[in-house]
Amino acid sequence: MPWTTPKTDFAPGDVLTAAQMNAIGNNLDAIGGAWTAYTPTWTNLTVGNATQDSRYIAAGRLVIVNLKITLGSTSSVGTIPEFSLPENLDASYTTGDTIGDLNLFDTSASIVYWGKALPRTALTGARPFVDSVAGTYNTPGIITATVPFTWATGDLITGTLIYESVS
């Protein structure tokens, strides 16, 4: 549902018009409305017969994404995978910003690795990274076919992203 900018310069004694009330009601509906399904396009990750179940909700420029891909037998993960976003990021983001938290689930070992989603340079998508603890402090680690584990059928990338869109 599209978001409209409601009147904000009310003065004491002003009367709201039906159109203004409808705009406010529509905005509230957008916040609590149904989520929209979307299928991310991946780079450096072969989707194959993976199952994707991602969705998002947008209220104005606020975008909340629930990302989920379950790898299939013909799926494969390459070096530094990237995925498209349902709406482009605002120009204020840099590639060092975090726009979401991820879980990378190795089903064969029943281990969840934590990660982050960072913007792509073009601001049209994001890159999943895994938290690396090679040093004293956590840093984003590059995901590959064998990092943080050897990816196989049933493994998952899930997460929640929250960001400001350009529109």
C-alpha positions as CSV (number, residue, x, y, z in Angstrom):
1,M,0.0,0.0,0.0
2,P,1.5,3.4,-0.9
3,W,2.5,5.7,1.8
4,T,1.3,9.3,1.7
5,T,2.7,12.3,3.5
6,P,-0.1,13.5,5.8
7,K,-0.7,17.1,6.7
8,T,1.5,18.0,9.7
9,D,0.9,21.8,10.2
10,F,-2.4,21.6,12.0
11,A,-3.5,24.5,14.1
12,P,-5.9,24.5,17.0
13,G,-9.4,24.4,15.7
14,D,-8.5,22.8,12.3
15,V,-10.9,20.2,11.1
16,L,-9.6,17.2,9.3
17,T,-11.1,16.5,5.9
18,A,-12.2,13.0,4.8
19,A,-9.1,12.9,2.4
20,Q,-6.7,13.7,5.3
21,M,-8.4,11.1,7.5
22,N,-8.2,8.5,4.7
23,A,-4.5,9.3,4.2
24,I,-3.7,8.8,7.9
25,G,-5.8,5.6,7.9
26,N,-4.0,4.2,4.8
27,N,-0.6,4.9,6.4
28,L,-1.6,3.0,9.5
29,D,-2.8,0.2,7.3
30,A,0.5,0.1,5.5
31,I,2.3,-0.3,8.9
32,G,0.1,-3.2,9.9
33,G,-0.8,-4.6,6.5
34,A,0.2,-7.8,4.8
35,W,3.8,-8.4,3.8
36,T,4.7,-8.6,0.1
37,A,6.5,-11.7,-1.1
38,Y,9.7,-11.1,-3.1
39,T,12.3,-13.4,-4.6
40,P,15.8,-12.0,-4.3
41,T,18.1,-12.3,-7.3
42,W,21.5,-13.8,-6.2
43,T,25.0,-13.2,-7.5
44,N,27.7,-15.7,-6.6
45,L,25.1,-18.1,-5.3
46,T,23.4,-20.6,-7.6
47,V,19.8,-20.9,-6.5
48,G,19.1,-24.1,-8.5
49,N,16.2,-25.9,-6.7
50,A,16.5,-23.9,-3.5
51,T,13.4,-22.7,-1.8
52,Q,13.1,-19.0,-1.3
53,D,10.5,-17.6,1.1
54,S,11.3,-13.9,1.5
55,R,9.0,-11.0,2.1
56,Y,9.0,-7.4,3.1
57,I,6.8,-4.5,4.3
58,A,7.4,-0.9,3.5
59,A,5.9,2.0,5.3
60,G,7.1,5.2,3.7
61,R,10.9,4.9,3.4
62,L,11.1,2.3,6.2
63,V,11.6,-1.2,4.7
64,I,11.7,-4.4,6.8
65,V,12.8,-7.6,5.1
66,N,12.5,-11.2,6.2
67,L,15.0,-13.1,4.1
68,K,15.0,-16.9,3.8
69,I,16.6,-19.3,1.3
70,T,16.9,-23.1,1.9
71,L,19.5,-24.6,-0.4
72,G,18.6,-27.5,-2.6
73,S,20.6,-30.3,-4.1
74,T,21.4,-28.2,-7.2
75,S,22.3,-25.0,-5.2
76,S,25.8,-23.8,-4.6
77,V,27.4,-21.0,-2.7
78,G,30.3,-19.1,-4.3
79,T,32.6,-16.4,-2.9
80,I,31.0,-13.2,-1.5
81,P,27.3,-13.9,-2.5
82,E,25.0,-11.0,-3.0
83,F,21.2,-10.6,-3.1
84,S,18.9,-8.0,-4.4
85,L,16.7,-6.0,-2.1
86,P,13.0,-5.3,-2.7
87,E,13.6,-1.5,-2.7
88,N,16.9,0.3,-3.2
89,L,18.8,1.7,-0.3
90,D,19.0,5.4,0.4
91,A,22.2,7.1,-0.8
92,S,23.3,7.7,2.7
93,Y,24.4,4.1,3.2
94,T,27.9,2.9,2.7
95,T,29.3,-0.6,2.2
96,G,30.4,-0.6,5.9
97,D,26.9,-0.1,7.3
98,T,25.0,-3.0,8.7
99,I,21.4,-3.3,7.5
100,G,20.5,-6.6,9.1
101,D,21.3,-9.6,11.1
102,L,21.6,-13.1,9.5
103,N,21.6,-16.7,10.6
104,L,23.6,-19.2,8.6
105,F,22.3,-22.6,9.5
106,D,24.4,-25.8,8.9
107,T,21.6,-28.4,9.1
108,S,24.0,-31.4,9.1
109,A,25.8,-30.2,12.3
110,S,22.7,-28.3,13.7
111,I,24.9,-25.2,14.2
112,V,23.8,-21.6,13.6
113,Y,26.5,-19.1,12.6
114,W,25.7,-15.4,13.1
115,G,26.2,-12.9,10.4
116,K,25.4,-9.5,9.1
117,A,24.0,-8.0,5.9
118,L,26.0,-5.1,4.4
119,P,25.0,-2.9,1.5
120,R,26.4,-3.5,-2.0
121,T,28.2,-0.5,-3.5
122,A,25.3,0.0,-6.0
123,L,22.8,0.2,-3.1
124,T,20.5,-2.2,-4.9
125,G,21.3,-5.2,-2.8
126,A,23.3,-6.6,0.1
127,R,26.1,-9.1,0.9
128,P,25.8,-11.6,3.6
129,F,28.9,-11.9,5.9
130,V,29.6,-14.3,8.8
131,D,30.9,-13.0,12.1
132,S,34.5,-14.0,12.2
133,V,36.3,-14.3,15.6
134,A,39.9,-14.9,14.2
135,G,41.1,-11.9,16.3
136,T,40.2,-10.2,19.5
137,Y,37.0,-8.6,18.1
138,N,34.4,-9.9,15.7
139,T,34.8,-8.8,12.1
140,P,32.7,-9.6,9.0
141,G,34.1,-12.7,7.3
142,I,33.7,-13.5,3.7
143,I,31.3,-16.3,2.8
144,T,32.6,-18.9,0.4
145,A,31.7,-22.5,-0.6
146,T,33.4,-23.7,2.6
147,V,33.0,-20.7,5.0
148,P,31.6,-20.8,7.6
149,F,30.9,-24.4,6.7
150,T,30.6,-26.5,3.5
151,W,27.2,-25.6,2.2
152,A,24.8,-28.5,1.4
153,T,21.2,-29.4,0.8
154,G,18.9,-28.0,3.5
155,D,21.3,-25.3,4.8
156,L,19.7,-21.9,5.3
157,I,20.4,-18.3,5.1
158,T,17.8,-16.3,7.1
159,G,17.6,-12.9,8.5
160,T,15.9,-9.6,9.2
161,L,16.9,-6.4,7.5
162,I,15.7,-2.9,8.4
163,Y,16.7,0.0,6.2
164,E,15.7,3.3,4.7
165,S,14.8,3.1,1.0
166,V,15.5,5.8,-1.6
167,S,11.8,6.2,-2.4
